[in-house]
Amino acid sequence: MAVTDINDERGRELVATLGSSSRYYRLDVRQDAEWSTVIDHILRDHGQLDVVVNNAGITGFEDAMVPHDPEHAALEDWRAVLATNLDGTFLGCKHALRAMRTQQAGSIINISSICGIVGSFANAAYHASKGAVRIFSKSAALQYAKDQIRVNSVHPGFVDTPMARPGLLGNEIGKARMDATPLGRFGKPIDIAMGCLYLASDESAWVTGSELVIDGGMTAN
């Protein structure tokens, strides 16, 4: 297994828990050249590339905690969100597809969001990026089905992670989101991971171009 991040300390900590078959590679997903280098290293170290999960993402208000307002947001802030969430996914697919075509097999899993399917009242840049990931995944799935490469998107609801926690706990927005979730709890990372495991496995061999929604029933309302 290959783990990539720009947080070297956390990445190496994770690899230490996964065992000797795992390796950490530093990767800024916004950089085309870094993707090329990392994929080359993975192929050298592991022999082939079976699954890629494009999971890197930012909300755009990690520091200021102010959601993107289309009327007032700066263009550079808008582009920063799309650079990570959309460009990063594109580049991950670009380099994964090149490797997977040679073996005529592979699964690419792009993490979108329920806000890539339905709108929300804040943070338009984030939602625009996730909607684009959804449609890009379908397009890539159609283009590369002939190569037996599957491309699917995963659409989490509100999951209790460090990135999302400020918008979930101890405020009225979080209460409204909880009230709108029929299963009565926020998601956990393992909930999303198990969906990805399905899409990575042979059990999903006839699944491509699909949207796997994991949201506690929120978008069923």
N, C-alpha and C positions, 0 to 999 in steps of 0.2 A: 504494500500500500504506500502511496505517496501522499504526503501532506504538504500543502503550500500555504504561505502567508507572508505578510510583511512584519509580523510580530514574531521575531525569531525565538524569543524566550518561550512564549506560549506554544509555538509550533513544536519546538524540541521537547517541551514537557509532554505534549500529547503523544508524540512519537514514542517517548519512553514508556508510556502506558500500553502501547499497541504491540510491542514486541520487536524482535530483531529483524523481521521481514519488512518493517516500515522504515521509511526515510523521509527526512524533512528537506524541502527545497524552498529557498526564498524566492518569492514571486510577487511582483507588482502586476496585477492583472491588467492594468492599463497600458502595459508596455509590450508591444509586439515582439521585440527582440528577446525579452525575458521569457516569454512563452516558448519561443523557438528553442532557446537554450534548455529550459526545464524539460520540455518534451524529449529532447535529445538525451538528456541525462536519465530520464525515466526509462526510455527504451534501452539504454545501455545497461542500466542497473536491474531492470525487471524483465527485459526481453520483449514485451509487448504492452499495448495499452488497451485494456478491456472496457473500462468505465471511466468517465469524467463527470464530476459533479461541479457545475459552475455555481458556487455558493457565495462568493464575495459580494458584499453589498453595503451601502451606507444610506442613511436616511437623509442626510444633508443638513441636519441640525444637531449633530452630535455635541458640538461645543456651545452654540448659542441657545439651543433648545427652542428655536423659533422655526416652525414649519415654513416651507416655501409657499409664499403667497404670489400667484402669478402677476399681480398688479405691482408688487414692490420688490420682487426678487431680482438680484443682480444676475446678469447673463452668465458671469463666471461661476456663480453658485449653481445655477441650473446645469451648466456643462459639467461641473465636478461630479454631480450625482449621476448623470448619464455616462460619464467616462468610466466609472467603476461598475455600475449596475448593468449597463447595456454594452458599452464597448468591451468591457471585461468578458462578458458572456460571448460576444461575437468572436473575440480573439481566442477564447478557450475552445470554442467550436471549430474555428478555422484550423488550429493546429492539431486538435484531436482528430478531426476528419481526415487530415492528410495521413496521420499515422494509422487510423483504423481502416482506411481504404485498402491498404496493402494486405491486410489480413481478412478483408471482406466480413467484418463483424465488429460490433461494439455498441455500447449504450452511452448516450449523453443525456444527462439530467440537468436541466436548467431550473434554478430556483427563482420563481416569480413570486406572486403574492395573490391573495384574494383581491387586492386592490389593483391587480393586473386584469381582473375580470369585471369588477364593479367599481364604481367611483366612491370617493370618500370626501369628507369636507375639508381636508387639509393636505398639505404637502404634495402639490401637483407634480413636482419634478420626480419624486419617488414613484408615484403611481404611473406617470407616463413611461418611465423606464421599465417598470414591471409589465405594463401592457405590451410594450415593444418586445420584451423577452418572450412573452406568450406567442405572439404571431411569428416572430423570427423562428421559434422552435418548430412551429408547424411547417413553415417554409423549408427549413433544413431537413425535416423528417421526410417531406415529399421528394426533395432533391436526392437524398442519399438512401432511400429505401432500396434502390437497385443494388446498392453495395452492402445490404443487410446491416446497415447502421441505423439504430433506433434513436430518435430524439424526442424527448418528452419534457413537459414542464410540470413543476410541483408548485402548488399554490397554498402556502400556509395561511391560516388565520392569525390571530394574535397569540404569539408564543412568548413565554416568559424567558427572555434572553437579556443580557446586559444592554444590548442596543435598544430593545423595545421597552424595557422595564420602566423608564421615566414616563411613558405614555400609558402604562397599565396600572400602576400601583399608587394609591394614595391621592387620587384626583378624580374629578367628575368624568373626565374622558374615559378613564379606565373603568369606572363603574358602568358607564353607558355601554362599553364594549363587552363587559362581563354580562350585563343584562341581555345583550343581543346574541349571546352564545348559548344555544339550547342545552348543550351538555354541562353547562354550569361551571366551567373552569377554563383558564387559559391553557394553551398548549404547552407541552414540554419539548425540548429538543429531540428526545427519543421518539416522540410521535411523528415528527417529520423524517427522522432517520429511518424509521421502519418503512415508510412509504418509498423512500429512495432505495432501500434495500430490495424491495419488490421490483422496482424498475431496473435495477442493476442485475437482477437474477434472470435465469432462464425461464422462470415461471411467467415472466412478462414478454416472452419471445414474440408474441403477436400484437404487441402494444407499441405504437409509435404515433407521434403527432397528437398525443392525448394530453389532457390537463388533469392532474391528480390533485383534487382539492382536499385539504386536511385542515378543517377549520371548526371542528366541534359543532357543525350544523349551521354556522352563522349565515352563509349565503343561501341556505335553503329557505330562509324567511321570505 
